[in-house]
Amino acid sequence: MSPAPVRFLDLGPLTAAENTSLDEVLLRSRDAGDGPDTFRLLRYRPHGVLIGRYQDADQEVRWDYCQEQGIEV
């Protein structure tokens, strides 16, 4: 039995919102059995800070630095 094919995605730089949304779509598709295993390169433009559900943004992010550098949060 041969291994299942793996999809490779390199979509170039995306915003943090686009990357996060695409992650959700890919995961839901895979969970539903509609999508193959996927290896995806993540690149952010502009740079971005991702905050997890149980993280405190004020403890994790240097807001002034992000604003000065044009980093999305």
PDB file of N, CA, C and O in Angstrom, chain B, residues numbered from 101:
ATOM      1  N   MET B 101       0.850  -1.180   0.000  1.00  0.00           N
ATOM      2  CA  MET B 101       0.000   0.000   0.000  1.00  0.00           C
ATOM      3  C   MET B 101       0.894   1.241   0.000  1.00  0.00           C
ATOM      4  O   MET B 101       1.783   1.363   0.842  1.00  0.00           O
ATOM      5  N   SER B 102       0.668   2.145  -0.921  1.00  0.00           N
ATOM      6  CA  SER B 102       1.480   3.352  -1.001  1.00  0.00           C
ATOM      7  C   SER B 102       0.917   4.426  -0.072  1.00  0.00           C
ATOM      8  O   SER B 102      -0.283   4.449   0.203  1.00  0.00           O
ATOM      9  N   PRO B 103       1.778   5.305   0.404  1.00  0.00           N
ATOM     10  CA  PRO B 103       1.296   6.373   1.298  1.00  0.00           C
ATOM     11  C   PRO B 103       0.386   7.343   0.552  1.00  0.00           C
ATOM     12  O   PRO B 103       0.499   7.526  -0.660  1.00  0.00           O
ATOM     13  N   ALA B 104      -0.509   7.951   1.302  1.00  0.00           N
ATOM     14  CA  ALA B 104      -1.417   8.940   0.713  1.00  0.00           C
ATOM     15  C   ALA B 104      -0.617  10.155   0.256  1.00  0.00           C
ATOM     16  O   ALA B 104       0.358  10.536   0.903  1.00  0.00           O
ATOM     17  N   PRO B 105      -1.022  10.759  -0.848  1.00  0.00           N
ATOM     18  CA  PRO B 105      -0.305  11.946  -1.318  1.00  0.00           C
ATOM     19  C   PRO B 105      -0.455  13.098  -0.329  1.00  0.00           C
ATOM     20  O   PRO B 105      -1.453  13.202   0.384  1.00  0.00           O
ATOM     21  N   VAL B 106       0.541  13.944  -0.304  1.00  0.00           N
ATOM     22  CA  VAL B 106       0.538  15.131   0.549  1.00  0.00           C
ATOM     23  C   VAL B 106       0.541  16.355  -0.353  1.00  0.00           C
ATOM     24  O   VAL B 106       1.357  16.471  -1.268  1.00  0.00           O
ATOM     25  N   ARG B 107      -0.379  17.257  -0.080  1.00  0.00           N
ATOM     26  CA  ARG B 107      -0.448  18.503  -0.847  1.00  0.00           C
ATOM     27  C   ARG B 107       0.598  19.469  -0.296  1.00  0.00           C
ATOM     28  O   ARG B 107       0.785  19.562   0.917  1.00  0.00           O
ATOM     29  N   PHE B 108       1.278  20.185  -1.187  1.00  0.00           N
ATOM     30  CA  PHE B 108       2.265  21.190  -0.808  1.00  0.00           C
ATOM     31  C   PHE B 108       1.733  22.543  -1.246  1.00  0.00           C
ATOM     32  O   PHE B 108       1.429  22.745  -2.422  1.00  0.00           O
ATOM     33  N   LEU B 109       1.620  23.477  -0.297  1.00  0.00           N
ATOM     34  CA  LEU B 109       1.129  24.824  -0.614  1.00  0.00           C
ATOM     35  C   LEU B 109       2.168  25.872  -0.262  1.00  0.00           C
ATOM     36  O   LEU B 109       2.633  25.946   0.875  1.00  0.00           O
ATOM     37  N   ASP B 110       2.525  26.673  -1.240  1.00  0.00           N
ATOM     38  CA  ASP B 110       3.361  27.851  -1.024  1.00  0.00           C
ATOM     39  C   ASP B 110       2.638  28.999  -1.710  1.00  0.00           C
ATOM     40  O   ASP B 110       2.797  29.219  -2.911  1.00  0.00           O
ATOM     41  N   LEU B 111       1.847  29.723  -0.941  1.00  0.00           N
ATOM     42  CA  LEU B 111       1.013  30.786  -1.499  1.00  0.00           C
ATOM     43  C   LEU B 111       1.675  32.149  -1.435  1.00  0.00           C
ATOM     44  O   LEU B 111       1.060  33.163  -1.765  1.00  0.00           O
ATOM     45  N   GLY B 112       2.927  32.172  -1.010  1.00  0.00           N
ATOM     46  CA  GLY B 112       3.601  33.451  -0.873  1.00  0.00           C
ATOM     47  C   GLY B 112       3.170  34.151   0.395  1.00  0.00           C
ATOM     48  O   GLY B 112       2.403  33.600   1.185  1.00  0.00           O
ATOM     49  N   PRO B 113       3.656  35.358   0.594  1.00  0.00           N
ATOM     50  CA  PRO B 113       3.309  36.100   1.814  1.00  0.00           C
ATOM     51  C   PRO B 113       1.833  36.487   1.848  1.00  0.00           C
ATOM     52  O   PRO B 113       1.278  36.983   0.868  1.00  0.00           O
ATOM     53  N   LEU B 114       1.218  36.247   2.996  1.00  0.00           N
ATOM     54  CA  LEU B 114      -0.170  36.634   3.235  1.00  0.00           C
ATOM     55  C   LEU B 114      -0.232  37.416   4.543  1.00  0.00           C
ATOM     56  O   LEU B 114       0.698  37.364   5.347  1.00  0.00           O
ATOM     57  N   THR B 115      -1.325  38.135   4.751  1.00  0.00           N
ATOM     58  CA  THR B 115      -1.497  38.831   6.022  1.00  0.00           C
ATOM     59  C   THR B 115      -1.760  37.793   7.119  1.00  0.00           C
ATOM     60  O   THR B 115      -2.078  36.639   6.831  1.00  0.00           O
ATOM     61  N   ALA B 116      -1.626  38.216   8.363  1.00  0.00           N
ATOM     62  CA  ALA B 116      -1.908  37.317   9.489  1.00  0.00           C
ATOM     63  C   ALA B 116      -3.355  36.824   9.427  1.00  0.00           C
ATOM     64  O   ALA B 116      -3.621  35.649   9.679  1.00  0.00           O
ATOM     65  N   ALA B 117      -4.279  37.709   9.094  1.00  0.00           N
ATOM     66  CA  ALA B 117      -5.696  37.324   9.005  1.00  0.00           C
ATOM     67  C   ALA B 117      -5.912  36.295   7.893  1.00  0.00           C
ATOM     68  O   ALA B 117      -6.653  35.330   8.077  1.00  0.00           O
ATOM     69  N   GLU B 118      -5.276  36.495   6.752  1.00  0.00           N
ATOM     70  CA  GLU B 118      -5.419  35.541   5.649  1.00  0.00           C
ATOM     71  C   GLU B 118      -4.836  34.179   6.014  1.00  0.00           C
ATOM     72  O   GLU B 118      -5.451  33.148   5.743  1.00  0.00           O
ATOM     73  N   ASN B 119      -3.654  34.173   6.626  1.00  0.00           N
ATOM     74  CA  ASN B 119      -3.037  32.908   7.031  1.00  0.00           C
ATOM     75  C   ASN B 119      -3.885  32.171   8.054  1.00  0.00           C
ATOM     76  O   ASN B 119      -4.069  30.958   7.955  1.00  0.00           O
ATOM     77  N   THR B 120      -4.401  32.897   9.033  1.00  0.00           N
ATOM     78  CA  THR B 120      -5.222  32.279  10.065  1.00  0.00           C
ATOM     79  C   THR B 120      -6.510  31.720   9.475  1.00  0.00           C
ATOM     80  O   THR B 120      -6.932  30.619   9.827  1.00  0.00           O
ATOM     81  N   SER B 121      -7.131  32.475   8.582  1.00  0.00           N
ATOM     82  CA  SER B 121      -8.362  32.008   7.939  1.00  0.00           C
ATOM     83  C   SER B 121      -8.103  30.775   7.088  1.00  0.00           C
ATOM     84  O   SER B 121      -8.891  29.830   7.105  1.00  0.00           O
ATOM     85  N   LEU B 122      -7.011  30.778   6.350  1.00  0.00           N
ATOM     86  CA  LEU B 122      -6.678  29.625   5.527  1.00  0.00           C
ATOM     87  C   LEU B 122      -6.396  28.399   6.387  1.00  0.00           C
ATOM     88  O   LEU B 122      -6.799  27.291   6.033  1.00  0.00           O
ATOM     89  N   ASP B 123      -5.713  28.583   7.501  1.00  0.00           N
ATOM     90  CA  ASP B 123      -5.488  27.462   8.432  1.00  0.00           C
ATOM     91  C   ASP B 123      -6.813  26.834   8.844  1.00  0.00           C
ATOM     92  O   ASP B 123      -6.956  25.611   8.838  1.00  0.00           O
ATOM     93  N   GLU B 124      -7.777  27.670   9.199  1.00  0.00           N
ATOM     94  CA  GLU B 124      -9.072  27.158   9.641  1.00  0.00           C
ATOM     95  C   GLU B 124      -9.766  26.370   8.536  1.00  0.00           C
ATOM     96  O   GLU B 124     -10.312  25.295   8.785  1.00  0.00           O
ATOM     97  N   VAL B 125      -9.745  26.900   7.323  1.00  0.00           N
ATOM     98  CA  VAL B 125     -10.386  26.216   6.199  1.00  0.00           C
ATOM     99  C   VAL B 125      -9.704  24.873   5.931  1.00  0.00           C
ATOM    100  O   VAL B 125     -10.381  23.864   5.734  1.00  0.00           O
ATOM    101  N   LEU B 126      -8.379  24.857   5.925  1.00  0.00           N
ATOM    102  CA  LEU B 126      -7.643  23.613   5.662  1.00  0.00           C
ATOM    103  C   LEU B 126      -7.907  22.576   6.748  1.00  0.00           C
ATOM    104  O   LEU B 126      -8.100  21.397   6.453  1.00  0.00           O
ATOM    105  N   LEU B 127      -7.915  23.017   8.002  1.00  0.00           N
ATOM    106  CA  LEU B 127      -8.157  22.081   9.098  1.00  0.00           C
ATOM    107  C   LEU B 127      -9.582  21.528   9.076  1.00  0.00           C
ATOM    108  O   LEU B 127      -9.786  20.333   9.290  1.00  0.00           O
ATOM    109  N   ARG B 128     -10.555  22.379   8.821  1.00  0.00           N
ATOM    110  CA  ARG B 128     -11.947  21.909   8.755  1.00  0.00           C
ATOM    111  C   ARG B 128     -12.141  20.935   7.595  1.00  0.00           C
ATOM    112  O   ARG B 128     -12.834  19.927   7.726  1.00  0.00           O
ATOM    113  N   SER B 129     -11.525  21.247   6.472  1.00  0.00           N
ATOM    114  CA  SER B 129     -11.612  20.367   5.308  1.00  0.00           C
ATOM    115  C   SER B 129     -10.987  19.014   5.603  1.00  0.00           C
ATOM    116  O   SER B 129     -11.545  17.976   5.247  1.00  0.00           O
ATOM    117  N   ARG B 130      -9.837  19.025   6.250  1.00  0.00           N
ATOM    118  CA  ARG B 130      -9.146  17.772   6.589  1.00  0.00           C
ATOM    119  C   ARG B 130      -9.958  16.974   7.600  1.00  0.00           C
ATOM    120  O   ARG B 130     -10.104  15.760   7.462  1.00  0.00           O
ATOM    121  N   ASP B 131     -10.485  17.650   8.613  1.00  0.00           N
ATOM    122  CA  ASP B 131     -11.296  16.972   9.629  1.00  0.00           C
ATOM    123  C   ASP B 131     -12.544  16.329   9.021  1.00  0.00           C
ATOM    124  O   ASP B 131     -12.986  15.272   9.471  1.00  0.00           O
ATOM    125  N   ALA B 132     -13.104  16.967   8.004  1.00  0.00           N
ATOM    126  CA  ALA B 132     -14.297  16.442   7.350  1.00  0.00           C
ATOM    127  C   ALA B 132     -13.968  15.330   6.348  1.00  0.00           C
ATOM    128  O   ALA B 132     -14.868  14.716   5.776  1.00  0.00           O
ATOM    129  N   GLY B 133     -12.671  15.079   6.142  1.00  0.00           N
ATOM    130  CA  GLY B 133     -12.263  14.046   5.200  1.00  0.00           C
ATOM    131  C   GLY B 133     -12.265  14.500   3.760  1.00  0.00           C
ATOM    132  O   GLY B 133     -12.151  13.680   2.848  1.00  0.00           O
ATOM    133  N   ASP B 134     -12.395  15.817   3.539  1.00  0.00           N
ATOM    134  CA  ASP B 134     -12.449  16.356   2.181  1.00  0.00           C
ATOM    135  C   ASP B 134     -11.103  16.842   1.663  1.00  0.00           C
ATOM    136  O   ASP B 134     -10.956  17.084   0.465  1.00  0.00           O
ATOM    137  N   GLY B 135     -10.134  16.988   2.532  1.00  0.00           N
ATOM    138  CA  GLY B 135      -8.845  17.536   2.104  1.00  0.00           C
ATOM    139  C   GLY B 135      -7.707  16.593   2.435  1.00  0.00           C
ATOM    140  O   GLY B 135      -7.770  15.866   3.426  1.00  0.00           O
ATOM    141  N   PRO B 136      -6.666  16.597   1.615  1.00  0.00           N
ATOM    142  CA  PRO B 136      -5.521  15.738   1.876  1.00  0.00           C
ATOM    143  C   PRO B 136      -4.631  16.310   2.977  1.00  0.00           C
ATOM    144  O   PRO B 136      -4.781  17.467   3.369  1.00  0.00           O
ATOM    145  N   ASP B 137      -3.714  15.497   3.466  1.00  0.00           N
ATOM    146  CA  ASP B 137      -2.683  16.024   4.352  1.00  0.00           C
ATOM    147  C   ASP B 137      -1.973  17.139   3.597  1.00  0.00           C
ATOM    148  O   ASP B 137      -1.734  17.027   2.395  1.00  0.00           O
ATOM    149  N   THR B 138      -1.641  18.198   4.293  1.00  0.00           N
ATOM    150  CA  THR B 138      -1.087  19.377   3.627  1.00  0.00           C
ATOM    151  C   THR B 138       0.147  19.871   4.349  1.00  0.00           C
ATOM    152  O   THR B 138       0.162  19.993   5.574  1.00  0.00           O
ATOM    153  N   PHE B 139       1.171  20.151   3.584  1.00  0.00           N
ATOM    154  CA  PHE B 139       2.383  20.804   4.074  1.00  0.00           C
ATOM    155  C   PHE B 139       2.329  22.204   3.507  1.00  0.00           C
ATOM    156  O   PHE B 139       2.317  22.385   2.290  1.00  0.00           O
ATOM    157  N   ARG B 140       2.296  23.213   4.394  1.00  0.00           N
ATOM    158  CA  ARG B 140       2.127  24.587   3.933  1.00  0.00           C
ATOM    159  C   ARG B 140       3.227  25.473   4.488  1.00  0.00           C
ATOM    160  O   ARG B 140       3.548  25.422   5.676  1.00  0.00           O
ATOM    161  N   LEU B 141       3.796  26.284   3.615  1.00  0.00           N
ATOM    162  CA  LEU B 141       4.763  27.284   4.051  1.00  0.00           C
ATOM    163  C   LEU B 141       4.006  28.531   4.495  1.00  0.00           C
ATOM    164  O   LEU B 141       3.114  29.015   3.799  1.00  0.00           O
ATOM    165  N   LEU B 142       4.372  29.030   5.645  1.00  0.00           N
ATOM    166  CA  LEU B 142       3.730  30.244   6.168  1.00  0.00           C
ATOM    167  C   LEU B 142       4.706  31.409   6.057  1.00  0.00           C
ATOM    168  O   LEU B 142       5.832  31.358   6.553  1.00  0.00           O
ATOM    169  N   ARG B 143       4.244  32.442   5.400  1.00  0.00           N
ATOM    170  CA  ARG B 143       5.006  33.693   5.343  1.00  0.00           C
ATOM    171  C   ARG B 143       4.034  34.829   5.558  1.00  0.00           C
ATOM    172  O   ARG B 143       2.926  34.818   5.020  1.00  0.00           O
ATOM    173  N   TYR B 144       4.440  35.799   6.334  1.00  0.00           N
ATOM    174  CA  TYR B 144       3.578  36.922   6.689  1.00  0.00           C
ATOM    175  C   TYR B 144       4.100  38.213   6.084  1.00  0.00           C
ATOM    176  O   TYR B 144       5.294  38.506   6.155  1.00  0.00           O
ATOM    177  N   ARG B 145       3.201  38.979   5.491  1.00  0.00           N
ATOM    178  CA  ARG B 145       3.536  40.301   4.990  1.00  0.00           C
ATOM    179  C   ARG B 145       2.308  41.152   5.142  1.00  0.00           C
ATOM    180  O   ARG B 145       1.329  40.845   4.462  1.00  0.00           O
ATOM    181  N   PRO B 146       2.241  42.162   5.934  1.00  0.00           N
ATOM    182  CA  PRO B 146       3.338  42.572   6.804  1.00  0.00           C
ATOM    183  C   PRO B 146       3.538  41.566   7.931  1.00  0.00           C
ATOM    184  O   PRO B 146       2.732  40.658   8.133  1.00  0.00           O
ATOM    185  N   HIS B 147       4.623  41.753   8.650  1.00  0.00           N
ATOM    186  CA  HIS B 147       4.889  40.867   9.779  1.00  0.00           C
ATOM    187  C   HIS B 147       3.702  40.918  10.743  1.00  0.00           C
ATOM    188  O   HIS B 147       2.983  41.916  10.804  1.00  0.00           O
ATOM    189  N   GLY B 148       3.509  39.843  11.486  1.00  0.00           N
ATOM    190  CA  GLY B 148       2.367  39.796  12.381  1.00  0.00           C
ATOM    191  C   GLY B 148       2.674  39.079  13.681  1.00  0.00           C
ATOM    192  O   GLY B 148       3.573  38.241  13.756  1.00  0.00           O
ATOM    193  N   VAL B 149       1.915  39.425  14.690  1.00  0.00           N
ATOM    194  CA  VAL B 149       1.974  38.771  15.991  1.00  0.00           C
ATOM    195  C   VAL B 149       0.666  38.003  16.147  1.00  0.00           C
ATOM    196  O   VAL B 149      -0.415  38.576  16.011  1.00  0.00           O
ATOM    197  N   LEU B 150       0.765  36.715  16.431  1.00  0.00           N
ATOM    198  CA  LEU B 150      -0.424  35.905  16.668  1.00  0.00           C
ATOM    199  C   LEU B 150      -0.537  35.644  18.158  1.00  0.00           C
ATOM    200  O   LEU B 150       0.441  35.278  18.810  1.00  0.00           O
ATOM    201  N   ILE B 151      -1.724  35.832  18.689  1.00  0.00           N
ATOM    202  CA  ILE B 151      -1.958  35.665  20.120  1.00  0.00           C
ATOM    203  C   ILE B 151      -2.907  34.485  20.307  1.00  0.00           C
ATOM    204  O   ILE B 151      -3.980  34.438  19.705  1.00  0.00           O
ATOM    205  N   GLY B 152      -2.506  33.548  21.134  1.00  0.00           N
ATOM    206  CA  GLY B 152      -3.324  32.370  21.390  1.00  0.00           C
ATOM    207  C   GLY B 152      -4.510  32.688  22.279  1.00  0.00           C
ATOM    208  O   GLY B 152      -4.550  33.713  22.959  1.00  0.00           O
ATOM    209  N   ARG B 153      -5.462  31.794  22.256  1.00  0.00           N
ATOM    210  CA  ARG B 153      -6.704  31.964  23.002  1.00  0.00           C
ATOM    211  C   ARG B 153      -6.463  32.230  24.487  1.00  0.00           C
ATOM    212  O   ARG B 153      -7.156  33.049  25.090  1.00  0.00           O
ATOM    213  N   TYR B 154      -5.503  31.558  25.067  1.00  0.00           N
ATOM    214  CA  TYR B 154      -5.277  31.671  26.516  1.00  0.00           C
ATOM    215  C   TYR B 154      -4.107  32.587  26.859  1.00  0.00           C
ATOM    216  O   TYR B 154      -3.619  32.570  27.989  1.00  0.00           O
ATOM    217  N   GLN B 155      -3.662  33.373  25.911  1.00  0.00           N
ATOM    218  CA  GLN B 155      -2.601  34.332  26.173  1.00  0.00           C
ATOM    219  C   GLN B 155      -3.203  35.699  26.468  1.00  0.00           C
ATOM    220  O   GLN B 155      -4.283  36.037  25.985  1.00  0.00           O
ATOM    221  N   ASP B 156      -2.492  36.466  27.258  1.00  0.00           N
ATOM    222  CA  ASP B 156      -2.893  37.826  27.582  1.00  0.00           C
ATOM    223  C   ASP B 156      -2.087  38.760  26.683  1.00  0.00           C
ATOM    224  O   ASP B 156      -0.875  38.899  26.847  1.00  0.00           O
ATOM    225  N   ALA B 157      -2.768  39.398  25.734  1.00  0.00           N
ATOM    226  CA  ALA B 157      -2.082  40.236  24.752  1.00  0.00           C
ATOM    227  C   ALA B 157      -1.223  41.314  25.412  1.00  0.00           C
ATOM    228  O   ALA B 157      -0.130  41.611  24.932  1.00  0.00           O
ATOM    229  N   ASP B 158      -1.699  41.893  26.490  1.00  0.00           N
ATOM    230  CA  ASP B 158      -0.933  42.951  27.144  1.00  0.00           C
ATOM    231  C   ASP B 158       0.336  42.415  27.809  1.00  0.00           C
ATOM    232  O   ASP B 158       1.280  43.172  28.035  1.00  0.00           O
ATOM    233  N   GLN B 159       0.365  41.143  28.116  1.00  0.00           N
ATOM    234  CA  GLN B 159       1.565  40.523  28.689  1.00  0.00           C
ATOM    235  C   GLN B 159       2.525  40.044  27.597  1.00  0.00           C
ATOM    236  O   GLN B 159       3.726  39.926  27.838  1.00  0.00           O
ATOM    237  N   GLU B 160       2.008  39.771  26.409  1.00  0.00           N
ATOM    238  CA  GLU B 160       2.789  39.152  25.349  1.00  0.00           C
ATOM    239  C   GLU B 160       3.304  40.126  24.287  1.00  0.00           C
ATOM    240  O   GLU B 160       4.299  39.844  23.619  1.00  0.00           O
ATOM    241  N   VAL B 161       2.636  41.264  24.129  1.00  0.00           N
ATOM    242  CA  VAL B 161       2.908  42.149  22.993  1.00  0.00           C
ATOM    243  C   VAL B 161       3.474  43.484  23.451  1.00  0.00           C
ATOM    244  O   VAL B 161       2.974  44.096  24.395  1.00  0.00           O
ATOM    245  N   ARG B 162       4.508  43.918  22.778  1.00  0.00           N
ATOM    246  CA  ARG B 162       5.017  45.281  22.965  1.00  0.00           C
ATOM    247  C   ARG B 162       4.287  46.153  21.948  1.00  0.00           C
ATOM    248  O   ARG B 162       4.750  46.331  20.821  1.00  0.00           O
ATOM    249  N   TRP B 163       3.144  46.691  22.359  1.00  0.00           N
ATOM    250  CA  TRP B 163       2.253  47.401  21.456  1.00  0.00           C
ATOM    251  C   TRP B 163       2.930  48.575  20.762  1.00  0.00           C
ATOM    252  O   TRP B 163       2.757  48.767  19.558  1.00  0.00           O
ATOM    253  N   ASP B 164       3.694  49.358  21.507  1.00  0.00           N
ATOM    254  CA  ASP B 164       4.345  50.528  20.916  1.00  0.00           C
ATOM    255  C   ASP B 164       5.325  50.109  19.822  1.00  0.00           C
ATOM    256  O   ASP B 164       5.388  50.743  18.768  1.00  0.00           O
ATOM    257  N   TYR B 165       6.080  49.056  20.065  1.00  0.00           N
ATOM    258  CA  TYR B 165       7.044  48.571  19.072  1.00  0.00           C
ATOM    259  C   TYR B 165       6.320  48.074  17.815  1.00  0.00           C
ATOM    260  O   TYR B 165       6.736  48.373  16.696  1.00  0.00           O
ATOM    261  N   CYS B 166       5.249  47.325  18.004  1.00  0.00           N
ATOM    262  CA  CYS B 166       4.501  46.801  16.863  1.00  0.00           C
ATOM    263  C   CYS B 166       3.941  47.943  16.009  1.00  0.00           C
ATOM    264  O   CYS B 166       3.992  47.898  14.780  1.00  0.00           O
ATOM    265  N   GLN B 167       3.411  48.960  16.678  1.00  0.00           N
ATOM    266  CA  GLN B 167       2.864  50.095  15.937  1.00  0.00           C
ATOM    267  C   GLN B 167       3.963  50.825  15.181  1.00  0.00           C
ATOM    268  O   GLN B 167       3.774  51.189  14.021  1.00  0.00           O
ATOM    269  N   GLU B 168       5.114  51.046  15.820  1.00  0.00           N
ATOM    270  CA  GLU B 168       6.234  51.730  15.161  1.00  0.00           C
ATOM    271  C   GLU B 168       6.748  50.964  13.949  1.00  0.00           C
ATOM    272  O   GLU B 168       7.143  51.565  12.951  1.00  0.00           O
ATOM    273  N   GLN B 169       6.743  49.652  14.037  1.00  0.00           N
ATOM    274  CA  GLN B 169       7.319  48.794  12.988  1.00  0.00           C
ATOM    275  C   GLN B 169       6.287  48.330  11.950  1.00  0.00           C
ATOM    276  O   GLN B 169       6.646  47.653  10.987  1.00  0.00           O
ATOM    277  N   GLY B 170       5.028  48.684  12.135  1.00  0.00           N
ATOM    278  CA  GLY B 170       3.986  48.270  11.198  1.00  0.00           C
ATOM    279  C   GLY B 170       3.676  46.783  11.292  1.00  0.00           C
ATOM    280  O   GLY B 170       3.345  46.149  10.290  1.00  0.00           O
ATOM    281  N   ILE B 171       3.782  46.226  12.496  1.00  0.00           N
ATOM    282  CA  ILE B 171       3.528  44.809  12.718  1.00  0.00           C
ATOM    283  C   ILE B 171       2.067  44.636  13.130  1.00  0.00           C
ATOM    284  O   ILE B 171       1.610  45.239  14.100  1.00  0.00           O
ATOM    285  N   GLU B 172       1.339  43.803  12.378  1.00  0.00           N
ATOM    286  CA  GLU B 172      -0.068  43.546  12.697  1.00  0.00           C
ATOM    287  C   GLU B 172      -0.180  42.679  13.947  1.00  0.00           C
ATOM    288  O   GLU B 172       0.633  41.781  14.166  1.00  0.00           O
ATOM    289  N   VAL B 173      -1.183  42.953  14.754  1.00  0.00           N
ATOM    290  CA  VAL B 173      -1.452  42.136  15.929  1.00  0.00           C
ATOM    291  C   VAL B 173      -2.868  41.610  15.812  1.00  0.00           C
ATOM    292  O   VAL B 173      -3.332  40.887  16.693  1.00  0.00           O
TER     293      VAL B 173
END
